[in-house]
């Protein structure tokens, strides 16, 4: 399974190389995730994101900004003594942005919509005795959409958005009953705040 993860990560990076070479603005991006999950026994928790981005300008104030990101999403489970849990996802979001430019393009205010897909590559999810739940409990593939606003000042881009994960966190065919009881049919959502530096 580790080999499969490495192959997927390498393929994603190779897929991006030709686009990065021709991109108008290549950059690095990082930020925080305020993860939430729809369950009465689960509290929100803080995570982070980091990765690579590039921006392609289009006519009529549109731009497309694909990325490859690592997102750590988590929660705290009240019935497990407020234990923190987290999953790390390799994600490929594609930000479709629209907004006017000012000061010869150095300032831009924009709205964006973001479809994304992802795959869980790390986990820290333990039961009431501290034993790690196996991958058989988790639906490792995720997909969803986001919507947000941002501002770009020269080479700095600040973005805030809300994310909806549309799949199920649990593996409905193989998950243990305790895992089902805690997470039901929920998945991670919540707010993200990020800063990108474009070159």
MDTraj code that builds the backbone (N, CA, C; nanometers):
import mdtraj as md
import numpy as np

residues = "UNK UNK UNK UNK UNK UNK UNK UNK UNK UNK UNK UNK UNK UNK UNK UNK UNK UNK UNK UNK UNK UNK UNK UNK UNK UNK UNK UNK UNK UNK UNK UNK UNK UNK UNK UNK UNK UNK UNK UNK UNK UNK UNK UNK UNK UNK UNK UNK UNK UNK UNK UNK UNK UNK UNK UNK UNK UNK UNK UNK UNK UNK UNK UNK UNK UNK UNK UNK UNK UNK UNK UNK UNK UNK UNK UNK UNK UNK UNK UNK UNK UNK UNK UNK UNK UNK UNK UNK UNK UNK UNK UNK UNK UNK UNK UNK UNK UNK UNK UNK UNK UNK UNK UNK UNK UNK UNK UNK UNK UNK UNK UNK UNK UNK UNK UNK UNK UNK UNK UNK UNK UNK UNK UNK UNK UNK UNK UNK UNK UNK UNK UNK UNK UNK UNK UNK UNK UNK UNK UNK UNK UNK UNK UNK UNK UNK UNK UNK UNK UNK UNK UNK UNK UNK UNK UNK UNK UNK UNK UNK UNK UNK UNK UNK UNK UNK UNK UNK UNK UNK UNK UNK UNK UNK UNK UNK UNK UNK UNK UNK UNK UNK UNK UNK UNK UNK UNK UNK UNK UNK UNK UNK UNK UNK UNK UNK UNK UNK UNK".split()
xyz = np.array([
    [0.0821, -0.1197, 0.0000],
    [0.0000, 0.0000, 0.0000],
    [0.0868, 0.1265, 0.0000],
    [0.1987, 0.1239, 0.0762],
    [0.2884, 0.2403, 0.0760],
    [0.3439, 0.2670, -0.0635],
    [0.3717, 0.1592, -0.1359],
    [0.4232, 0.1746, -0.2723],
    [0.3194, 0.2400, -0.3623],
    [0.1917, 0.2017, -0.3461],
    [0.0842, 0.2621, -0.4243],
    [0.0737, 0.4117, -0.3962],
    [0.0855, 0.4484, -0.2695],
    [0.0796, 0.5903, -0.2317],
    [0.1923, 0.6682, -0.2975],
    [0.3131, 0.6111, -0.2964],
    [0.4272, 0.6792, -0.3581],
    [0.4078, 0.6939, -0.5093],
    [0.3509, 0.5914, -0.5711],
    [0.3264, 0.5978, -0.7153],
    [0.2247, 0.7068, -0.7480],
    [0.1176, 0.7139, -0.6688],
    [0.0156, 0.8165, -0.6916],
    [0.0739, 0.9560, -0.6726],
    [0.1519, 0.9752, -0.5658],
    [0.2123, 1.1060, -0.5404],
    [0.3078, 1.1454, -0.6526],
    [0.3893, 1.0512, -0.6985],
    [0.4835, 1.0797, -0.8074],
    [0.4100, 1.1129, -0.9364],
    [0.3034, 1.0374, -0.9659],
    [0.2256, 1.0634, -1.0874],
    [0.1632, 1.2023, -1.0835],
    [0.1146, 1.2412, -0.9668],
    [0.0560, 1.3758, -0.9534],
    [0.1604, 1.4839, -0.9786],
    [0.2796, 1.4655, -0.9238],
    [0.3857, 1.5643, -0.9440],
    [0.4270, 1.5713, -1.0912],
    [0.4423, 1.4539, -1.1550],
    [0.4797, 1.4524, -1.2964],
    [0.3708, 1.5147, -1.3839],
    [0.2464, 1.4929, -1.3456],
    [0.1338, 1.5512, -1.4190],
    [0.1406, 1.7032, -1.4185],
    [0.1912, 1.7597, -1.3089],
    [0.1943, 1.9056, -1.2951],
    [0.3119, 1.9707, -1.3662],
    [0.4185, 1.8965, -1.3924],
    [0.5402, 1.9580, -1.4453],
    [0.5182, 2.0366, -1.5743],
    [0.4523, 1.9800, -1.6765],
    [0.4353, 2.0590, -1.7991],
    [0.3512, 2.1838, -1.7787],
    [0.2560, 2.1780, -1.6875],
    [0.1736, 2.2954, -1.6613],
    [0.2541, 2.4026, -1.5883],
    [0.3355, 2.3594, -1.4915],
    [0.4176, 2.4537, -1.4163],
    [0.5148, 2.5255, -1.5093],
    [0.5705, 2.4544, -1.6065],
    [0.6680, 2.5143, -1.6971],
    [0.6081, 2.6290, -1.7775],
    [0.4785, 2.6187, -1.8115],
    [0.4138, 2.7208, -1.8922],
    [0.3260, 2.8151, -1.8100],
    [0.3171, 2.7932, -1.6817],
    [0.2265, 2.8720, -1.5990],
    [0.2750, 3.0157, -1.5867],
    [0.1811, 3.1059, -1.5733],
    [0.2163, 3.2464, -1.5577],
    [0.2732, 3.2738, -1.4191],
    [0.2201, 3.2056, -1.3189],
    [0.2678, 3.2271, -1.1824],
    [0.2696, 3.0947, -1.1079],
    [0.3888, 3.0489, -1.0739],
    [0.4058, 2.9296, -0.9926],
    [0.4259, 2.9748, -0.8486],
    [0.3790, 2.8973, -0.7509],
    [0.3933, 2.9431, -0.6140],
    [0.3864, 2.8331, -0.5112],
    [0.4080, 2.8731, -0.3868],
    [0.3931, 2.7855, -0.2709],
    [0.2768, 2.8385, -0.1877],
    [0.2107, 2.7465, -0.1179],
    [0.0900, 2.7845, -0.0462],
    [0.0822, 2.7107, 0.0857],
    [0.0316, 2.7764, 0.1881],
    [0.0119, 2.7134, 0.3176],
    [-0.0976, 2.7833, 0.3940],
    [-0.1459, 2.7178, 0.4987],
    [-0.2506, 2.7803, 0.5781],
    [-0.3048, 2.6878, 0.6841],
    [-0.4210, 2.7232, 0.7377],
    [-0.4834, 2.6478, 0.8462],
    [-0.6203, 2.5985, 0.8021],
    [-0.6602, 2.4843, 0.8589],
    [-0.7922, 2.4260, 0.8370],
    [-0.8681, 2.4260, 0.9696],
    [-0.9876, 2.4791, 0.9693],
    [-1.0758, 2.4707, 1.0848],
    [-1.1772, 2.3605, 1.0551],
    [-1.1365, 2.2369, 1.0836],
    [-1.2150, 2.1210, 1.0422],
    [-1.3383, 2.1037, 1.1293],
    [-1.4462, 2.0610, 1.0677],
    [-1.5682, 2.0274, 1.1400],
    [-1.6270, 1.9008, 1.0786],
    [-1.7106, 1.8350, 1.1556],
    [-1.7734, 1.7116, 1.1098],
    [-1.9129, 1.7058, 1.1709],
    [-2.0101, 1.6561, 1.0959],
    [-2.1490, 1.6559, 1.1414],
    [-2.1748, 1.5347, 1.2307],
    [-2.1495, 1.5520, 1.3607],
    [-2.1769, 1.4467, 1.4575],
    [-2.1860, 1.5103, 1.5952],
    [-2.2826, 1.4656, 1.6762],
    [-2.3041, 1.5265, 1.8076],
    [-2.1899, 1.4979, 1.9043],
    [-2.1117, 1.3921, 1.8804],
    [-2.0032, 1.3543, 1.9718],
    [-1.8666, 1.4049, 1.9268],
    [-1.8632, 1.4875, 1.8236],
    [-1.7364, 1.5312, 1.7657],
    [-1.7267, 1.6837, 1.7683],
    [-1.6107, 1.7342, 1.8127],
    [-1.5853, 1.8781, 1.8158],
    [-1.4905, 1.9163, 1.7023],
    [-1.4934, 2.0443, 1.6662],
    [-1.4027, 2.0947, 1.5632],
    [-1.2587, 2.0912, 1.6125],
    [-1.1658, 2.0903, 1.5177],
    [-1.0240, 2.0895, 1.5528],
    [-0.9448, 2.1647, 1.4466],
    [-0.8242, 2.2058, 1.4822],
    [-0.7384, 2.2843, 1.3933],
    [-0.6404, 2.1928, 1.3204],
    [-0.6255, 2.2141, 1.1892],
    [-0.5276, 2.1425, 1.1096],
    [-0.4484, 2.2398, 1.0245],
    [-0.3781, 2.1880, 0.9251],
    [-0.2982, 2.2757, 0.8398],
    [-0.2981, 2.2241, 0.6964],
    [-0.2462, 2.3057, 0.6057],
    [-0.2340, 2.2705, 0.4645],
    [-0.1035, 2.3273, 0.4112],
    [-0.0462, 2.2601, 0.3136],
    [0.0775, 2.3075, 0.2506],
    [0.0915, 2.2414, 0.1148],
    [0.1473, 2.3164, 0.0181],
    [0.1662, 2.2575, -0.1130],
    [0.2085, 2.3569, -0.2189],
    [0.1848, 2.3188, -0.3458],
    [0.2275, 2.3963, -0.4617],
    [0.1049, 2.4427, -0.5408],
    [0.1185, 2.5581, -0.6049],
    [0.0093, 2.6131, -0.6826],
    [0.0634, 2.6823, -0.8070],
    [-0.0194, 2.7015, -0.9069],
    [0.0168, 2.7876, -1.0193],
    [-0.1092, 2.8520, -1.0736],
    [-0.0906, 2.9680, -1.1301],
    [-0.2028, 3.0510, -1.1721],
    [-0.1946, 3.0794, -1.3212],
    [-0.3059, 3.0581, -1.3893],
    [-0.3147, 3.0844, -1.5330],
    [-0.4249, 3.1876, -1.5539],
    [-0.3889, 3.3030, -1.6058],
    [-0.4867, 3.4083, -1.6316],
    [-0.5624, 3.3822, -1.7604],
    [-0.6917, 3.4137, -1.7573],
    [-0.7799, 3.3987, -1.8716],
    [-0.8477, 3.5329, -1.9002],
    [-0.9130, 3.5470, -2.0148],
    [-0.9846, 3.6724, -2.0431],
    [-1.1002, 3.6961, -1.9459],
    [-1.1489, 3.8198, -1.9464],
    [-1.2675, 3.8606, -1.8701],
    [-1.2489, 3.8437, -1.7199],
    [-1.1253, 3.8652, -1.6718],
    [-1.0932, 3.8629, -1.5290],
    [-1.1015, 3.7236, -1.4660],
    [-1.1063, 3.6201, -1.5477],
    [-1.1045, 3.4839, -1.4944],
    [-0.9605, 3.4356, -1.4799],
    [-0.9413, 3.3400, -1.3918],
    [-0.8146, 3.2673, -1.3830],
    [-0.8428, 3.1277, -1.3290],
    [-0.7525, 3.0357, -1.3607],
    [-0.7588, 2.8990, -1.3084],
    [-0.6320, 2.8748, -1.2279],
    [-0.6493, 2.8169, -1.1090],
    [-0.5346, 2.7958, -1.0213],
    [-0.5368, 2.6527, -0.9664],
    [-0.4828, 2.5560, -1.0414],
    [-0.4722, 2.4184, -0.9898],
    [-0.3627, 2.4107, -0.8829],
    [-0.3771, 2.3114, -0.7946],
    [-0.2812, 2.2960, -0.6854],
    [-0.2611, 2.1479, -0.6557],
    [-0.1516, 2.1182, -0.5878],
    [-0.1343, 1.9884, -0.5240],
    [-0.0979, 2.0175, -0.3788],
    [-0.1822, 1.9686, -0.2867],
    [-0.1739, 2.0109, -0.1471],
    [-0.1773, 1.8900, -0.0535],
    [-0.1150, 1.9076, 0.0630],
    [-0.1334, 1.8153, 0.1751],
    [-0.2224, 1.8854, 0.2766],
    [-0.3353, 1.8230, 0.3112],
    [-0.4288, 1.8789, 0.4086],
    [-0.4376, 1.7866, 0.5294],
    [-0.4158, 1.8409, 0.6484],
    [-0.4409, 1.7665, 0.7717],
    [-0.5748, 1.8126, 0.8273],
    [-0.6695, 1.7179, 0.8342],
    [-0.8035, 1.7479, 0.8842],
    [-0.8285, 1.6625, 1.0074],
    [-0.8953, 1.7198, 1.1070],
    [-0.9145, 1.6438, 1.2293],
    [-1.0345, 1.6874, 1.3089],
    [-1.0513, 1.6220, 1.4244],
    [-1.1617, 1.6515, 1.5147],
    [-1.1240, 1.6011, 1.6535],
    [-1.2085, 1.6332, 1.7504],
    [-1.1922, 1.5812, 1.8865],
    [-1.3205, 1.5077, 1.9227],
    [-1.3069, 1.3851, 1.9737],
    [-1.4226, 1.2999, 2.0015],
    [-1.4508, 1.3017, 2.1513],
    [-1.5679, 1.3516, 2.1896],
    [-1.6019, 1.3689, 2.3314],
    [-1.6141, 1.2347, 2.4036],
    [-1.6727, 1.1340, 2.3396],
    [-1.6933, 1.0064, 2.4083],
    [-1.5643, 0.9249, 2.4205],
    [-1.4561, 0.9717, 2.3567],
    [-1.3244, 0.9089, 2.3719],
    [-1.2309, 1.0004, 2.4492],
    [-1.2847, 1.0623, 2.5567],
    [-1.2069, 1.1510, 2.6441],
    [-1.1465, 1.2689, 2.5688],
    [-1.2235, 1.3229, 2.4760],
    [-1.1820, 1.4410, 2.4008],
    [-1.0533, 1.4151, 2.3222],
    [-1.0353, 1.2922, 2.2768],
    [-0.9151, 1.2537, 2.2033],
    [-0.9140, 1.3191, 2.0644],
    [-0.7977, 1.3729, 2.0266],
    [-0.7828, 1.4321, 1.8931],
    [-0.7580, 1.3225, 1.7907],
    [-0.8213, 1.3371, 1.6751],
    [-0.8036, 1.2438, 1.5646],
    [-0.7757, 1.3225, 1.4384],
    [-0.6997, 1.2642, 1.3468],
    [-0.6702, 1.3364, 1.2237],
    [-0.6387, 1.2453, 1.1069],
    [-0.6671, 1.2964, 0.9873],
    [-0.6314, 1.2294, 0.8626],
    [-0.5568, 1.3283, 0.7746],
    [-0.4509, 1.2815, 0.7099],
    [-0.3758, 1.3639, 0.6163],
    [-0.4093, 1.3241, 0.4739],
    [-0.4516, 1.4205, 0.3922],
    [-0.4944, 1.3946, 0.2546],
    [-0.3989, 1.4599, 0.1553],
    [-0.3668, 1.3880, 0.0498],
    [-0.3054, 1.4473, -0.0684],
    [-0.4210, 1.4893, -0.1585],
    [-0.4333, 1.6203, -0.1833],
    [-0.5485, 1.6724, -0.2559],
    [-0.5056, 1.7460, -0.3823],
    [-0.5921, 1.7407, -0.4818],
    [-0.5748, 1.8184, -0.6044],
    [-0.6997, 1.9055, -0.6224],
    [-0.6954, 2.0294, -0.5734],
    [-0.8046, 2.1230, -0.5980],
    [-0.7771, 2.2055, -0.7241],
    [-0.8837, 2.2489, -0.7898],
    [-0.8725, 2.3387, -0.9046],
    [-0.9586, 2.4612, -0.8757],
    [-0.8930, 2.5728, -0.8447],
    [-0.9634, 2.6961, -0.8117],
    [-0.9989, 2.7713, -0.9399],
    [-1.1265, 2.7958, -0.9584],
    [-1.1731, 2.8786, -1.0698],
    [-1.2066, 3.0152, -1.0100],
    [-1.1286, 3.1168, -1.0467],
    [-1.1381, 3.2485, -0.9832],
    [-1.1887, 3.3531, -1.0819],
    [-1.2622, 3.4492, -1.0283],
    [-1.3044, 3.5647, -1.1069],
    [-1.2970, 3.6886, -1.0194],
    [-1.2362, 3.7938, -1.0732],
    [-1.2314, 3.9193, -1.0002],
    [-1.1511, 4.0245, -1.0734],
    [-1.1874, 4.1512, -1.0571],
    [-1.1199, 4.2602, -1.1277],
    [-0.9789, 4.2849, -1.0746],
    [-0.8967, 4.3426, -1.1610],
    [-0.7593, 4.3799, -1.1255],
    [-0.7471, 4.5323, -1.1229],
    [-0.6645, 4.5806, -1.0322],
    [-0.6418, 4.7235, -1.0172],
    [-0.4915, 4.7513, -1.0145],
    [-0.4566, 4.8766, -1.0309],
    [-0.3154, 4.9184, -1.0238],
    [-0.2300, 4.8370, -1.1204],
    [-0.2709, 4.8331, -1.2480],
    [-0.1981, 4.7584, -1.3516],
    [-0.1847, 4.6103, -1.3201],
    [-0.2836, 4.5558, -1.2529],
    [-0.2841, 4.4124, -1.2236],
    [-0.2175, 4.3739, -1.0933],
    [-0.1610, 4.4717, -1.0193],
    [-0.0925, 4.4381, -0.8942],
    [-0.1893, 4.4061, -0.7804],
    [-0.3144, 4.4503, -0.7915],
    [-0.4151, 4.4233, -0.6889],
    [-0.5339, 4.3554, -0.7543],
    [-0.5804, 4.2487, -0.6925],
    [-0.6945, 4.1752, -0.7456],
    [-0.7814, 4.1259, -0.6310],
    [-0.9113, 4.1490, -0.6405],
    [-1.0090, 4.0948, -0.5468],
    [-1.0920, 3.9930, -0.6229],
    [-1.1125, 3.8739, -0.5657],
    [-1.1763, 3.7678, -0.6443],
    [-1.2641, 3.6776, -0.5586],
    [-1.3576, 3.6110, -0.6263],
    [-1.4338, 3.4997, -0.5705],
    [-1.3871, 3.3732, -0.6396],
    [-1.3998, 3.2591, -0.5714],
    [-1.3546, 3.1356, -0.6334],
    [-1.4446, 3.0185, -0.5958],
    [-1.4543, 2.9244, -0.6897],
    [-1.5160, 2.7953, -0.6663],
    [-1.4113, 2.6876, -0.6870],
    [-1.4159, 2.5805, -0.6055],
    [-1.3059, 2.4847, -0.6033],
    [-1.3555, 2.3403, -0.5969],
    [-1.3651, 2.2706, -0.7086],
    [-1.3821, 2.1251, -0.7000],
    [-1.2476, 2.0610, -0.6627],
    [-1.2520, 1.9493, -0.5890],
    [-1.1265, 1.8839, -0.5503],
    [-1.1479, 1.7341, -0.5349],
    [-1.0377, 1.6610, -0.5484],
    [-1.0325, 1.5188, -0.5157],
    [-0.9133, 1.4978, -0.4233],
    [-0.9181, 1.3906, -0.3439],
    [-0.8085, 1.3654, -0.2517],
    [-0.7988, 1.2183, -0.2142],
    [-0.6866, 1.1849, -0.1498],
    [-0.6613, 1.0488, -0.1062],
    [-0.5887, 1.0551, 0.0286],
    [-0.6400, 0.9849, 0.1286],
    [-0.5797, 0.9857, 0.2625],
    [-0.4494, 0.9061, 0.2621],
    [-0.3403, 0.9702, 0.3065],
    [-0.2102, 0.9034, 0.3075],
    [-0.1520, 0.8902, 0.4483],
    [-0.2143, 0.9536, 0.5483],
    [-0.1682, 0.9375, 0.6864],
    [-0.2886, 0.9459, 0.7789],
    [-0.2781, 0.8826, 0.8965],
    [-0.3903, 0.8859, 0.9910],
    [-0.3401, 0.8768, 1.1342],
    [-0.4178, 0.9353, 1.2228],
    [-0.3988, 0.9213, 1.3671],
    [-0.5385, 0.9139, 1.4270],
    [-0.5982, 0.7948, 1.4228],
    [-0.7354, 0.7737, 1.4698],
    [-0.7334, 0.6518, 1.5607],
    [-0.7547, 0.6755, 1.6900],
    [-0.7453, 0.5692, 1.7892],
    [-0.8792, 0.5451, 1.8580],
    [-0.8978, 0.4222, 1.9095],
    [-1.0213, 0.3885, 1.9807],
    [-1.0114, 0.4298, 2.1269],
    [-1.1086, 0.3899, 2.2070],
    [-1.1148, 0.4322, 2.3474],
    [-0.9991, 0.3789, 2.4302],
    [-0.9304, 0.2752, 2.3840],
    [-0.8159, 0.2199, 2.4561],
    [-0.6829, 0.2690, 2.3994],
    [-0.6883, 0.3566, 2.3012],
    [-0.5663, 0.4115, 2.2428],
    [-0.5120, 0.3320, 2.1266],
    [-0.5827, 0.2274, 2.0833],
    [-0.5387, 0.1470, 1.9702],
    [-0.5824, 0.2122, 1.8396],
    [-0.4934, 0.2141, 1.7432],
    [-0.5228, 0.2783, 1.6156],
    [-0.6270, 0.1981, 1.5366],
    [-0.7253, 0.2706, 1.4846],
    [-0.8182, 0.2080, 1.3913],
    [-0.7432, 0.1773, 1.2621],
    [-0.7757, 0.0654, 1.1997],
    [-0.7125, 0.0283, 1.0737],
    [-0.7689, 0.1070, 0.9566],
    [-0.6973, 0.1028, 0.8452],
    [-0.7424, 0.1710, 0.7240],
    [-0.8734, 0.1130, 0.6728],
    [-0.9077, -0.0087, 0.7126],
    [-1.0324, -0.0692, 0.6652],
    [-1.1558, 0.0096, 0.7090],
    [-1.1420, 0.0941, 0.8122],
    [-1.2542, 0.1746, 0.8602],
    [-1.2781, 0.2998, 0.7766],
    [-1.1753, 0.3435, 0.7057],
    [-1.1778, 0.4755, 0.6425],
    [-1.1960, 0.4646, 0.4923],
    [-1.2812, 0.5475, 0.4375],
    [-1.2910, 0.5647, 0.2934],
    [-1.1810, 0.6636, 0.2530],
    [-1.0731, 0.6129, 0.1962],
    [-0.9552, 0.6958, 0.1745],
    [-0.9710, 0.7979, 0.0624],
    [-1.0582, 0.7706, -0.0329],
    [-1.0819, 0.8667, -0.1409],
    [-1.1843, 0.9703, -0.0955],
    [-1.1591, 1.0943, -0.1283],
    [-1.2532, 1.2014, -0.0961],
    [-1.2705, 1.2915, -0.2170],
    [-1.3816, 1.3620, -0.2180],
    [-1.4083, 1.4604, -0.3223],
    [-1.5048, 1.5627, -0.2660],
    [-1.5065, 1.6797, -0.3260],
    [-1.5958, 1.7826, -0.2760],
    [-1.5789, 1.9125, -0.3516],
    [-1.6325, 2.0188, -0.2930],
    [-1.6266, 2.1519, -0.3527],
    [-1.6001, 2.2540, -0.2425],
    [-1.5501, 2.3686, -0.2852],
    [-1.5295, 2.4800, -0.1941],
    [-1.5741, 2.6093, -0.2588],
    [-1.6022, 2.7091, -0.1764],
    [-1.6387, 2.8413, -0.2253],
    [-1.5774, 2.9446, -0.1323],
    [-1.5190, 3.0502, -0.1908],
    [-1.4539, 3.1476, -0.1053],
    [-1.4240, 3.2779, -0.1759],
    [-1.3512, 3.3633, -0.1052],
    [-1.3096, 3.4932, -0.1563],
    [-1.1623, 3.5129, -0.1247],
    [-1.0987, 3.6049, -0.1962],
    [-0.9579, 3.6307, -0.1713],
    [-0.9149, 3.7652, -0.2237],
    [-0.7919, 3.7999, -0.1901],
    [-0.7294, 3.9219, -0.2395],
    [-0.5851, 3.8909, -0.2750],
    [-0.5403, 3.9455, -0.3862],
    [-0.4026, 3.9271, -0.4297],
    [-0.3349, 4.0628, -0.4361],
    [-0.2269, 4.0757, -0.3619],
    [-0.1473, 4.1977, -0.3575],
    [-0.0100, 4.1657, -0.4136],
    [0.0114, 4.2016, -0.5411],
    [0.1350, 4.1741, -0.6105],
    [0.1590, 4.0233, -0.6114],
    [0.2585, 3.9715, -0.5329],
    [0.2890, 3.8282, -0.5345],
    [0.2278, 3.7526, -0.4158],
    [0.1500, 3.8184, -0.3344],
    [0.0884, 3.7543, -0.2179],
    [-0.0607, 3.7367, -0.2416],
    [-0.1109, 3.6172, -0.2126],
    [-0.2532, 3.5890, -0.2302],
    [-0.3086, 3.5311, -0.1002],
    [-0.4107, 3.5957, -0.0456],
    [-0.4769, 3.5501, 0.0770],
    [-0.6168, 3.5045, 0.0399],
    [-0.6528, 3.3831, 0.0823],
    [-0.7811, 3.3252, 0.0452],
    [-0.8482, 3.2622, 0.1668],
    [-0.9774, 3.2845, 0.1791],
    [-1.0595, 3.2155, 0.2784],
    [-1.1750, 3.1472, 0.2077],
    [-1.2037, 3.0231, 0.2460],
    [-1.3156, 2.9545, 0.1825],
    [-1.3746, 2.8494, 0.2742],
    [-1.4931, 2.8044, 0.2364],
    [-1.5585, 2.6940, 0.3080],
    [-1.5555, 2.5709, 0.2171],
    [-1.5269, 2.4553, 0.2783],
    [-1.5124, 2.3299, 0.2043],
    [-1.6247, 2.2337, 0.2434],
    [-1.6848, 2.1715, 0.1430],
    [-1.7804, 2.0635, 0.1644],
    [-1.7226, 1.9345, 0.1075],
    [-1.6936, 1.8360, 0.1930],
    [-1.6557, 1.7027, 0.1449],
    [-1.7843, 1.6248, 0.1221],
    [-1.8008, 1.5677, 0.0030],
    [-1.9288, 1.5109, -0.0362],
    [-1.9393, 1.3599, -0.0159],
    [-1.8295, 1.2922, 0.0065],
    [-1.8336, 1.1478, 0.0282],
    [-1.8495, 1.1138, 0.1755],
    [-1.8396, 0.9846, 0.2067],
    [-1.8451, 0.9369, 0.3450],
    [-1.7048, 0.9165, 0.4003],
    [-1.6840, 0.9550, 0.5248],
    [-1.5564, 0.9295, 0.5899],
    [-1.5369, 0.7795, 0.6155],
    [-1.6431, 0.7115, 0.6535],
    [-1.6294, 0.5698, 0.6882],
    [-1.6418, 0.4815, 0.5641],
    [-1.5766, 0.3680, 0.5710],
    [-1.5918, 0.2643, 0.4689],
    [-1.7177, 0.1853, 0.5048],
    [-1.8242, 0.2070, 0.4314],
    [-1.9538, 0.1507, 0.4682],
    [-1.9542, -0.0011, 0.4666],
    [-1.8644, -0.0632, 0.3921],
    [-1.8630, -0.2095, 0.3810],
    [-1.7832, -0.2779, 0.4915],
    [-1.6800, -0.2092, 0.5463],
    [-1.5861, -0.2792, 0.6347],
    [-1.5613, -0.2119, 0.7690],
    [-1.6211, -0.0969, 0.7953],
    [-1.5901, -0.0231, 0.9180],
    [-1.6415, -0.0958, 1.0424],
    [-1.5635, -0.0838, 1.1527],
    [-1.6054, -0.1405, 1.2799],
    [-1.7242, -0.0621, 1.3350],
    [-1.8051, -0.1266, 1.4203],
    [-1.9282, -0.0649, 1.4680],
    [-1.9004, 0.0616, 1.5492],
    [-1.7958, 0.0587, 1.6351],
    [-1.7644, 0.1774, 1.7153],
    [-1.7309, 0.2958, 1.6245],
    [-1.6566, 0.2699, 1.5202],
    [-1.6211, 0.3754, 1.4252],
    [-1.7465, 0.4292, 1.3558],
    [-1.8384, 0.3396, 1.3185],
    [-1.9641, 0.3806, 1.2573],
    [-2.0451, 0.4677, 1.3531],
    [-2.0489, 0.4267, 1.4803],
    [-2.1291, 0.4991, 1.5786],
    [-2.0779, 0.6413, 1.5994],
    [-1.9466, 0.6597, 1.5947],
    [-1.8890, 0.7920, 1.6185],
    [-1.9100, 0.8833, 1.4992],
    [-1.8802, 0.8336, 1.3795],
    [-1.8748, 0.9217, 1.2626],
    [-1.9972, 0.9150, 1.1722],
    [-2.0832, 0.8143, 1.1933],
    [-2.2044, 0.8038, 1.1141],
    [-2.1691, 0.8106, 0.9650],
    [-2.2421, 0.8937, 0.8876],
    [-2.2123, 0.9085, 0.7449],
    [-2.1496, 1.0441, 0.7165],
    [-2.0783, 1.0983, 0.8109],
    [-2.0227, 1.2322, 0.7988],
    [-1.8896, 1.2318, 0.7252],
    [-1.8414, 1.3521, 0.6991],
    [-1.7073, 1.3712, 0.6456],
    [-1.6598, 1.5099, 0.6853],
    [-1.5303, 1.5363, 0.6688],
    [-1.4744, 1.6634, 0.7100],
    [-1.5209, 1.7770, 0.6193],
    [-1.5551, 1.8883, 0.6811],
    [-1.5819, 2.0136, 0.6116],
    [-1.5163, 2.1242, 0.6911],
    [-1.5569, 2.2478, 0.6671],
    [-1.5061, 2.3562, 0.7482],
    [-1.4351, 2.4642, 0.6680],
    [-1.3823, 2.5606, 0.7418],
    [-1.3189, 2.6780, 0.6819],
    [-1.1682, 2.6564, 0.6626],
    [-1.1143, 2.7185, 0.5621],
    [-0.9695, 2.7222, 0.5421],
    [-0.9260, 2.8667, 0.5211],
    [-0.8080, 2.8981, 0.5702],
    [-0.7470, 3.0285, 0.5487],
    [-0.6043, 3.0041, 0.5009],
    [-0.5689, 3.0615, 0.3857],
    [-0.4393, 3.0275, 0.3271],
    [-0.3682, 3.1509, 0.2713],
    [-0.2362, 3.1359, 0.2609],
    [-0.1493, 3.2389, 0.2023],
    [-0.0640, 3.1720, 0.0955],
    [-0.0647, 3.2284, -0.0250],
    [0.0198, 3.1793, -0.1344],
    [0.1191, 3.2880, -0.1732],
    [0.2416, 3.2454, -0.2039],
    [0.3434, 3.3360, -0.2571],
    [0.3686, 3.2941, -0.4011],
    [0.3401, 3.3840, -0.4956],
    [0.3500, 3.3533, -0.6372],
    [0.4774, 3.4151, -0.6961],
    [0.5403, 3.3425, -0.7857],
    [0.6664, 3.3873, -0.8451],
    [0.6497, 3.4111, -0.9948],
])
top = md.Topology()
chain = top.add_chain()
for i, resn in enumerate(residues, 1):
    res = top.add_residue(resn, chain, resSeq=i)
    for name in ("N", "CA", "C"):
        top.add_atom(name, md.element.get_by_symbol(name[0]), res)
traj = md.Trajectory(xyz[None], top)
